[in-house]
Amino acid sequence: MEDMNRNEIEITTYDRLLRAWENSMELVRDYEMYSKRIEDQKIKEIFKRYAEDEGRHAAELRELLLEYKNKN
């Protein structure tokens, strides 16, 4: 234990899950915004699909985050 750097910051599993969930939610918002501001229909649909896909990722990450929090 003495060999450990006392100034080291430990990033926990909870921290990583929280950050991934927050990033995922931000991507949902970004993709939704892009889909509303782009006139090209093909690209608009791709961004809409990405927003939906990322929404599923965000929901799954949130569930994992809550499970992990309640487990510990």
N, C-alpha and C positions, 0 to 999 in steps of 0.2 A: 504494500500500500504506500510505503514511503517513496517508492520510485515514481508514483503517479504525479503528474503535474497538477498542483493544487489550483492552478488557474484554468485548467481545461474545462470546457463546457460540454456536458453530456447531452446529446440529443436522443431522446427516448423514442420508443415505438409510438407512443401517443403523440409526441411532437410531429413525427413524420406523417402519421395519419391525418392529423389536423391540418398540416401544411398542404398535403395532397388534396384534401377535401376543399380547402379554401381556393387552391389553384384551379381545381376542377370547376367550382362554382363561378370563378372569374371567367373561365373559358366559355361556359354556358352563356353568360351575359355578353361576352364579346361576339360569339358566333351569332347570337340572336340579333345583336345590333348590326352586324355586317349584313345579315340576310335582309334586314329592313332597309338598308341604304344602298344596296346594289341593284342595278336595273337588269343586268344580264340574268335571265331566268335560270339558266343552267347553274351558274355560280350561286345564285340566291338559294336554290334548292339544296345545293351541296352544304352551304353554311347552315341551313335549317336542319339538315340531317345531322351535321356535326353537333349542333346544339342539343338535339335530342339524344344522340349517343353520349355526349359528355354529361348530360343530365342523368342518364342511367349510371354512369361512373360515379358522379357526385352522390347519388342516392346510396350506392353500394358502399362507398367510402364512409358516408355518414353512419350507416349501420355498423360497419366495422369499428368505427370510432366509438360509438355508444357501447357496443359489446365489450370492447377493450376497456373502456372506462369503468363499466359496471363490474367487470371481472376482477379488476385490481383495486 
